Amino acid sequence: MGDTLLMPTVKEQVLQVVQRLPDDADFRDVNEEIALLAAVSEAEDDIKEGRLIDNREMKSRLEDWLDG
């Protein structure tokens, strides 16, 4: 059997982030770090599920959005 890399649990990831923050971090700092973890996790899920668009499509969407 090959070695399986175990991903840390969400709780473990959050605790690691909190431990890395400076001692004077406030709730907003903690919230921002947790939001970043959640966004990265969602992006990883999207990649695994094939929910991707190429750069040209994204550029087109942005142009449509910005042009209103």
C-alpha positions as CSV (number, residue, x, y, z in Angstrom):
1,M,0.0,0.0,0.0
2,G,1.1,3.5,-0.8
3,D,1.5,6.2,1.8
4,T,-1.7,8.3,2.1
5,L,-1.3,11.9,3.0
6,L,-3.9,12.8,5.6
7,M,-5.3,16.3,5.3
8,P,-5.7,18.1,8.6
9,T,-9.3,18.5,9.7
10,V,-11.0,21.9,9.4
11,K,-10.6,22.4,13.2
12,E,-6.9,21.6,12.9
13,Q,-6.4,24.0,10.1
14,V,-8.2,26.8,12.0
15,L,-6.1,26.2,15.1
16,Q,-2.9,26.3,13.0
17,V,-3.9,29.6,11.5
18,V,-4.8,31.1,14.9
19,Q,-1.4,30.0,16.3
20,R,0.4,31.8,13.5
21,L,-1.4,35.1,14.1
22,P,0.4,37.7,16.2
23,D,-0.6,38.0,19.8
24,D,-2.3,41.3,19.1
25,A,-4.6,39.9,16.4
26,D,-8.2,40.9,16.7
27,F,-11.4,39.0,15.8
28,R,-11.4,40.6,12.3
29,D,-7.9,39.2,11.7
30,V,-9.1,35.7,12.8
31,N,-12.2,36.0,10.6
32,E,-10.2,37.0,7.5
33,E,-7.9,34.1,7.9
34,I,-10.8,31.6,8.4
35,A,-12.5,33.1,5.3
36,L,-9.4,32.6,3.3
37,L,-9.2,29.0,4.4
38,A,-12.8,28.5,3.4
39,A,-12.3,30.1,0.0
40,V,-9.2,27.9,-0.8
41,S,-11.1,24.8,0.3
42,E,-14.1,25.8,-2.0
43,A,-11.7,26.4,-4.9
44,E,-10.0,23.0,-4.4
45,D,-13.4,21.4,-4.5
46,D,-14.3,23.2,-7.7
47,I,-11.0,22.1,-9.3
48,K,-11.7,18.4,-8.3
49,E,-15.2,18.6,-9.7
50,G,-14.1,20.2,-13.0
51,R,-15.9,23.5,-12.3
52,L,-13.4,25.6,-14.2
53,I,-13.4,28.2,-16.9
54,D,-10.4,29.3,-19.0
55,N,-8.9,32.8,-18.9
56,R,-10.5,33.9,-22.2
57,E,-14.0,33.1,-20.9
58,M,-13.3,34.9,-17.6
59,K,-12.0,37.9,-19.4
60,S,-15.2,38.0,-21.5
61,R,-17.3,37.7,-18.4
62,L,-15.4,40.5,-16.7
63,E,-15.7,42.8,-19.8
64,D,-19.5,42.1,-19.9
65,W,-19.8,42.8,-16.2
66,L,-17.8,46.0,-16.3
67,D,-19.5,47.3,-19.4
68,G,-22.8,46.8,-17.6
